[in-house]
Amino acid sequence: MMRKRAQASGAPAAILVAIIAALIVLYILFLPPEDRDALLDGNETTGDDGDSIVDGNATILLESPGRLDYLSQKEIEHTLPSVNLYTTVKDVVLESRQSIYVKNAWFDKTAYNITFPIGNLDNTDNIQLVFNVEQASGRLNLVLNGNEIYNNEITSTNIDPIDIPKRYLNDQNSIIASVSGVGWKFWRTNEYSLENIQITGSVTDKSSQESRVVFQVSNTEKNNLDRVFVKFFPDCDVDEVAPLQAYLNNNQIFSSVPDCGIQRSLEVSPHYLLSDENALVFRTSEGRYLIDNLIVESELKELTYPTYYFEINESIHEDILDGNLDVMLELLFIDDLDKKKAELVVNTHKAGIDTYDQTYDLGLDPYIRKGSNVIEIKPKTTLDVVELKVVLEET
């Protein structure tokens, strides 16, 4: 009976131990990795400042600086070629015929249809019909696209050009020439014989009314823009020109008749500039402009350089002075292809970086002081720094 009671009392105790063991395992599993390693690894020591030292090393500063821009100047000027804006007007023959003949009699009637296109109607003006008269009787009638433009009796071989109203014209056109009837005089025939027929017009070439110039802006310039100016000198005649329009990457920056012969400076939003290719467009509808001394000027922000801080307590400082610990700065760059140049400032002490390597190490023992320490990076080329690390190493 006593044995049975002992067995009965031992069972709950075993269950309790199992529960406690399970809770301990769960506690260890849910610890942060560094705390779990510290609990399970008995070979690790801890420095006086609380930093973990494994195999004699401790990381006391770890940063990811990223892209560090370098600018050798506070202003960047993009000098652009001169721009000419103008229109040319050319008199052209839109359609011609060597000769035509029309007649009207009681039993015989002939009309003539002249068809002609106008390729650029909006820019075609002063449209006229000209011809010489070899034979004439009756009244000559001309109908353009269903609209009468001439109805008269011609008594001379040369007549003034006939103006063709632009409002009657289309892209495709037709002039029907005919002659009036003879009335009751059935034995007669009214007829016209015309030679050297031409339809003429003045065509304005507006292809040079707009001009586009491009320039490049680097990522470094774009990311550090403070102010942007577009400067130009307009050579023009104020009485003969239409307003000048200017666009920077499709953003209108000017629309007016400028002061001809006076340098102009326009401040524009830095947001209008793009990384890589930019386009500056000038446009007018009438007159001639010479846009000279064309410059896009960027004023850049004052760069601030990254600064990093770390602490050295008294006991570690003594170990450094005694030669028991070394302090190492380790930099990791994005590649080993580009030249990396920079000035490192550690507690007012300067050191230079000049390397193609992907890593750079510098011993900091001579520069270290007790308490707060500071590291500043001043790039001399644009740098991509993946990692900056300060490590304590046992000697």
Buried (B, 14 or more C-beta within 10 A) or exposed (E): EEEEEEEEEEEEEEEEEEEEEEEEEEEEEEBEEEEBEBEEEEEEEEBEBEBBBEEEBBBBBEBEBEEBBBBEEEEBEBEBEBBBBBBEEEEEEBBBBEEBBBBBBBEEBBBBEBEBEBEEBEBBEBBBBBBEBEEBBBBBBBBBEEEEBBEEEBEEEEBEEBEBEBEBBEEEBEBBBBBBBBEEEEEBBBBBBBBEBBBBBBBBEBEBBBBEBEBEBBEBBBEBBEBBBBBBBBBBEEEEBBBBBBBBBEEEBBEEBBEBEEEBEEEBEBEBBEEEEBEBBBBBBBBBBBBBBBBBBBBBBEBEBBEBEBEBBEEBBEBBEEEEBBBBBBBEBBEEEEEBBBBBBBBEEEBEBEBEEBEBEBEBEEBBEBEEBEBBBBBBBBBEBBEBBBBBBBE
